[in-house]
Amino acid sequence: MQTFAAYRIHEQRAGIETMQLAALSPGEVTIRVHWSGINYKDALAGTGRGRILRRFPLVGGVDLAGIVMASDDVSLAPGDPVLVTGCGLSETRDGGYAEYARVPAEAVVKLPPALGLREAMIVGTAGFAAALAITQLEHNGLAPGQGPVAVTGATGGVGLLAIDMLACRGYQVVALTRKAESAPLLRRVGAHEVQVLDGAPSARPLEPERWAGAIDNVGGALLSWLLRATRMQGSVAAVGLAGGAELAVSVMPFILRGVNLLGINSSATHRAKRLAVWERIAGDLAPRHLGDIATRTVNLSGLQQAFESILAGDNTGRTLVRIHDTEH
């Protein structure tokens, strides 16, 4: 029986192991994985600093792109290039840090023609979350020309892809970051303005109205400040919580300005919406600066060091994981 390498996470340890296909989580589709990526959630799971996995052991990696090897679903044939993001990967089922993956057919998205396997993982879970946030903001009334749109955590994967996508749609994007040295990169991918954060935001009940909308990747005090500075009927999409899971804010932005707080859960998005968002990623939200956003590539043996770099805040952009040698 064929064996392969996988980065497997146990309750007290994690590392590269040899596995067999029979040991993978059940599913209708077997995929030869070419690329994956590293997200903040992956770093928490791989280091044991966050309770991400709901059972042990599991192969890590919340996204993957590769080629179908076998399928019990008539809509997916051997040889099809596909991607999977979220859908329980590295939470309840084995994920993308392995040479092979087995997943439910409903989790599989056929690769959009505009994307190669590597490009799909530059987008990955981060880009899907960014596109989902934009879709939700627009569903709640945001449109180009209404005013500036803030993006926090701007140098991370979600932030950079959100800036790129928003700029593609014609929005005036303001990138908020603590990394002043990243300003040229942020402007290159589409930021109209870069605001360097210095110190804690104010704690006034309401701030002057500034933002037509916002995508927040930080949480905590920064999310509270964004809500208090959002214009009448504006919306803030909450994507991440690297800056804290607690939110201290009065009801004043909500009842005096009608501000909306939109929670973005990219992992549990139902299939119809997932397909629609990926269609937008290949269409009107297609990022134009993937080469700038992909800043690092590692293999399975480099995962642990990459996790530590991400958790320390030393990383910019997207870190890709090369699983199989490939030109795709």
N, C-alpha and C positions, 0 to 999 in steps of 0.2 A: 504494500500500500504506500502511496506517495507521501513523503514527509516534506515539511517546509518550515521556514523560520517565522516566528511570530513574537511580538513584544507583548507579554502576558502579565496582567496585574493580579496579584494575590492580595490578601488582606494586609500582610506585613512585608511584602517585597514585590518587586517588579523587575522584569528583565527579559532577554531574548531566550526563547525556548524552541525546541523542535516539536511540531505538532503533526497530527494526521487529519485529513479531511473529516473523518468520522467524528472527531472530537469537537468540531465547530458547532455553533448554535444551528438549529434546524432552519431550513428555508428552501424555497423552490428554485432559487437561482444561485449558481456557483460562479464566482468571479475571480479571474486572475488579476490581482491588484497591481497596478503600475505606480500610482501616486496616492499619497494622502497629504494631510497638512497638520499643523499644530495650532490648536486654539487654546485660549486661557483655560477652558474646562479640561482639555487634555493634559495640560501641565499640572493642574490640581489633582487629577486622577492618577497620573503617572508617578507623582511624588508622595501621594497619600495625604496631601494637605487639604483635600476637599473630599467630602463624601459624595462622590459622583456615581460610582458603581453601586448598583442595588443588589448585586450578587457577585460572588467570587468563585473561581478566577474568571477573568474575561480578557480577551485581546483588546488592547486600547485602540484609540483613534475614532473620532466621531464622524469622519468622512472618508470617502475613498472614490477613486476613479480607476476603471480597468475594463477588461474585455470578458464578456460572458463566455464561460467554458461549458456550462451545462444548464439547462432550464426545463422545468416542468410547466412553464407558462407559455402559451402559444404566442403571446405578444413579444417575447424575448427569445432570440435565437443565438446559438453559439456564434461568436464573432462580433456580436453587437458591442460597440463602445458605450459604456454606461457610467453613471455616477450615483452615489448614495450619500446623503447628508442627514445626520440626526437619526430619527426613526428607531431610537433605542440603541444605536451603536455605542459601545463602551459604557452603557448604562445597564441594560438588561440583556444584551446579546453581544457576541464578539464583534469587534470593530475592524478598522482599516489598517492597523499596523501588523499586517501579515501578508505573506505572498498570495494567500487565497482567502476569500471570504464567502460565506453562505448567508443569504439574506432572503426575506420574504419578497415576492415579486412586487407587491404594492409599494415597497420602499424604493424600488429601482426607477431611475429616470434615464431615458435614452439620451445620450450625449447630444446637446444642441449642435447643429452643423457648424456653427460659427466658432465652436470651442474644441481644442484638442484636449487630451486627457490631462496634460500638465496645466493648461490654462483653466480647466474646470476646477482644479484644486487650488489654483491661485485665488479663484473666487471662493469655492468651498463653502463651508458652513458660515464663515465670516461674511462673504458676499451675499449669500442667501439671506442672512439675518438683516444685512443692510437693505437689500431690495425689499424684503418683507416690511421693514420699518417704513420705507418710502411709500410702499403701497398702502399701508395703514394710515399714514399721515395724509396721503392724497384722498383716501376714502373719507377722511374726516374734514376735508375741505382745503387742504394746502394746495397751492398752485404757484407756478413761477410768477414773479412780479409782485407778490404780496409783501416782500420784505426779506430780511436776512434769515437764513436757517443755520442754526448752530450745530456743530458736531464736536462732541467731547471725546477724549481719548483718541485724538485725531491721528496719532501716529501708529496706532494698532491696525490690525487687518480690517476689522469692521469699520473703523474710522476712515482709513484711506479709501476703501472701496465705497463707502457712503459718500465721501466728498466727490469722488470720480463720477459716481452715478448721478448725484444731484446736479453736478455741473453739466453733465450730458443733457439733463432735462431743462437746463436754463435757469437753475436757482442761483441766488447769490449766497454762497457758502462762506461761513465764518468758522475757521478751524480753531478750537480751543485746545491748548497743549501746555505742558510744563517744559517741553524740550525746545528751547529757542533755536537750537542748531538745526532743527528739522523744518524750519520755515521755508527754505527753498524747495524741499520735497513737497510740502503741503501745497504750495502755490503751483508747482508743476503738475500735480494731479487734479487741480481745479479750484483750490481755495481762493476766493476773492479777497479775503482778509485773514490774517493769522493773529490771534490774540494769545499772548503768552501769559499764563496764569501764574501769579506770584502770591503765595499766602492763601489763607482761608477766605472764602467768599463772605460777604456781609450776611447778617442774620435778620435784616429788616423784614417785617411781615409781607411787604410788597416792594418790588423794585420797579424802576421806570420801565415801561413797556418797550421791549426791544425785539424779541424774536417772533417771527411769524410761525416758526416751528423749530423743532430741535430733535436730534438723535443723540441720546446719552448712552455712553459706554462705561460710565464710571459709577453712578449711583451715589448714595450718601448725600453729603452736604452740597455737592455740585449739582446733583439732580434737583434738590430742593431750591437752589438758587435759580436754575433754569426755569422751573415752574413759576417762581415769583417774578421772573422777568419776561415771561411770554405774553404776547399781545392778546387782546380780546379775541376769544373764540379760537385761539391757537392751540396746537397740540405738541406734546413732547412724547417721543417714543423711547421707552426704557429698554435697553438691550443688554447691558452688563452691570456688574456690581463690584468691579475690582476695587473701588474706593469705599465700599461698605454696603451692607444689605439693609441697614436701617434708614428710614426716611422720616425726617422731622420737618414738617411743614404744616401751616395752618390751612384751614379750608378757604381762606380768603381768595387765592388765585382761582379756585374752582367756582365759588359762588358769586364773586364780584366781577370776574372776567370771563367766566365760562371756559377756563382752560381745561384741556383734556389730557389725562395721563394714559398712554397706551402701552400696555405690556406686550413685549415681543417674545414669543416662544417659538424659536425656529425648529426645535427638535420635534415638537408634537403637531406640526401643521398638517392638516388633513390633505390627502393626495390631490384632490382637484385644485386646491389653492397652491400646493407645492408645484404642480406642473405649470400653473398660470404664472407664478413668480419666476420660474426658470425660463419661461417663454419671454418674459420681460427682460431678464438678464441677457438673453441672446438678441433682444430687440432694442427697445427704446432706453433701457437701462444698461446697455452693454458698456462696461468700463473700457476706457481708451488707454490706460496707463498700467497695464498688468506687468510690464517689464520693470517699472519703477516700484511696484507694490510687492513683488516677489524679491525679497532681499537675502534669502538664505535657503540652502538646500542641504539636508542631512540624510543619512540612511538610518536603519534601525539602531545601529550601534551609537549613533549620535543623539538619540532622543533624550537621554537623561540630562546631558549638558544643556541641550536646547530648552528643556523644561525649566531648569534653574534660571537661565537667562531671561525667559519670559516672565517668570514670577518675580524676578528682581527688577523688572521694568527696564531692562537693558535692550530689549528687542524693538525693532521698528519694522512695520509691514508684516508680510506673510512669510512664515517658514514652511517650506515644502519638505515632504518626506518621500524620497525616491525608494520604492519597494522593489520593482524590477527595472533592470536597465532597459531603457526604451527611448525612442525618439519621438514618441507621440506627445 
